[in-house]
């Protein structure tokens, strides 16, 4: 039992360290070069800030604490994201795949989310 607990803790530690040195793309660099990123689908490592179930929004943030908000309303989008939304945790690192749309209303980034998968899944060996 102790070995299992230690193994789980090591996996979480490695996933957290991968967040800081794995993917160096940050939201500010995308905003700064919006012409090259517009209408492109990208995947970057982000931490989950919160899920607003009333207004159907999900918010992530990057290593510079810059937020990006996605709309998760609509029947088709809810169906597509249902597997991702089952067991989500604030503060956990996710590999977020989205299409860049452009600037937001107050200068942020807008995008259309496709999926978000816990980064720890990349660290767990598959047989």
MIPAMI-376276 format. One record per residue (C-alpha): x, y, z; residue number from 1; residue in one letter. Coordinates in nm, 3 decimals. Layout:
       px       py       pz    n  res
        X        Y        Z  NUM    A
...
This chain:
       px       py       pz    n  res
    0.000    0.000    0.000    1    X
    0.285    0.237    0.082    2    X
    0.452    0.165   -0.252    3    X
    0.132    0.242   -0.437    4    X
    0.093    0.573   -0.255    5    X
    0.454    0.668   -0.322    6    X
    0.416    0.577   -0.690    7    X
    0.104    0.791   -0.723    8    X
    0.274    1.086   -0.552    9    X
    0.575    1.054   -0.784   10    X
    0.350    1.055   -1.089   11    X
    0.176    1.373   -0.969   12    X
    0.511    1.536   -0.895   13    X
    0.644    1.452   -1.242   14    X
    0.329    1.585   -1.406   15    X
    0.360    1.912   -1.214   16    X
    0.724    1.951   -1.314   17    X
    0.634    1.879   -1.676   18    X
    0.396    2.176   -1.666   19    X
    0.680    2.416   -1.600   20    X
    0.935    2.283   -1.848   21    X
    0.736    2.083   -2.102   22    X
    0.546    2.327   -2.323   23    X
    0.680    2.683   -2.330   24    X
    0.390    2.831   -2.528   25    X
    0.209    3.095   -2.325   26    X
   -0.106    3.290   -2.400   27    X
    0.079    3.624   -2.420   28    X
    0.299    3.493   -2.703   29    X
   -0.010    3.381   -2.893   30    X
   -0.173    3.722   -2.843   31    X
    0.149    3.894   -2.957   32    X
    0.157    3.691   -3.278   33    X
   -0.218    3.657   -3.334   34    X
   -0.191    3.676   -3.715   35    X
    0.011    3.352   -3.727   36    X
   -0.209    3.171   -3.474   37    X
   -0.553    3.281   -3.596   38    X
   -0.770    2.987   -3.713   39    X
   -0.499    2.737   -3.614   40    X
   -0.564    2.448   -3.378   41    X
   -0.302    2.428   -3.104   42    X
   -0.251    2.232   -2.785   43    X
   -0.081    2.386   -2.481   44    X
   -0.043    2.298   -2.115   45    X
   -0.274    2.500   -1.891   46    X
   -0.403    2.473   -1.535   47    X
   -0.776    2.463   -1.470   48    X
   -0.893    2.772   -1.281   49    X
   -1.265    2.697   -1.257   50    X
   -1.575    2.572   -1.434   51    X
   -1.884    2.794   -1.429   52    X
   -2.180    2.561   -1.472   53    X
   -2.436    2.843   -1.465   54    X
   -2.292    3.044   -1.755   55    X
   -2.131    2.732   -1.907   56    X
   -1.773    2.861   -1.921   57    X
   -1.442    2.698   -1.841   58    X
   -1.133    2.901   -1.751   59    X
   -0.770    2.791   -1.769   60    X
   -0.448    2.982   -1.698   61    X
   -0.086    2.951   -1.807   62    X
    0.251    2.987   -1.631   63    X
    0.221    3.368   -1.651   64    X
   -0.122    3.355   -1.477   65    X
   -0.298    3.477   -1.791   66    X
   -0.650    3.340   -1.821   67    X
   -0.824    3.202   -2.125   68    X
   -1.198    3.139   -2.111   69    X
   -1.390    2.898   -2.330   70    X
   -1.761    2.864   -2.390   71    X
   -1.884    2.511   -2.322   72    X
   -2.251    2.566   -2.400   73    X
   -2.442    2.402   -2.681   74    X
   -2.558    2.047   -2.726   75    X
   -2.283    1.940   -2.969   76    X
   -2.002    2.090   -2.761   77    X
   -2.135    1.938   -2.438   78    X
   -2.147    1.598   -2.603   79    X
   -1.792    1.637   -2.739   80    X
   -1.653    1.748   -2.401   81    X
   -1.861    1.515   -2.182   82    X
   -1.572    1.271   -2.124   83    X
   -1.344    1.558   -2.024   84    X
   -1.598    1.716   -1.788   85    X
   -1.675    1.401   -1.588   86    X
   -1.384    1.421   -1.346   87    X
   -1.217    1.762   -1.353   88    X
   -1.013    1.924   -1.077   89    X
   -0.922    2.289   -1.025   90    X
   -0.547    2.347   -1.026   91    X
   -0.472    2.035   -1.226   92    X
   -0.262    2.067   -1.542   93    X
   -0.436    1.982   -1.868   94    X
   -0.328    1.956   -2.229   95    X
   -0.584    2.192   -2.385   96    X
   -0.652    2.166   -2.757   97    X
   -0.832    2.463   -2.911   98    X
   -0.867    2.674   -3.225   99    X
   -0.753    3.034   -3.190  100    X
   -1.028    3.274   -3.296  101    X
   -0.878    3.613   -3.212  102    X
   -0.883    3.887   -2.952  103    X
   -1.135    3.899   -2.672  104    X
   -1.349    4.195   -2.570  105    X
   -1.087    4.333   -2.329  106    X
   -0.772    4.227   -2.516  107    X
   -0.755    3.864   -2.410  108    X
   -0.758    3.558   -2.630  109    X
   -1.068    3.385   -2.760  110    X
   -1.080    3.030   -2.884  111    X
   -1.298    2.728   -2.951  112    X
   -1.209    2.440   -2.719  113    X
   -1.189    2.089   -2.863  114    X
   -1.065    1.883   -2.570  115    X
   -0.866    1.895   -2.251  116    X
   -0.688    1.592   -2.111  117    X
   -0.500    1.571   -1.781  118    X
   -0.129    1.601   -1.850  119    X
   -0.064    1.319   -1.607  120    X
   -0.208    1.077   -1.864  121    X
    0.103    1.144   -2.076  122    X
    0.319    1.025   -1.785  123    X
    0.137    0.700   -1.706  124    X
    0.290    0.411   -1.900  125    X
    0.055    0.215   -2.123  126    X
    0.105   -0.157   -2.177  127    X
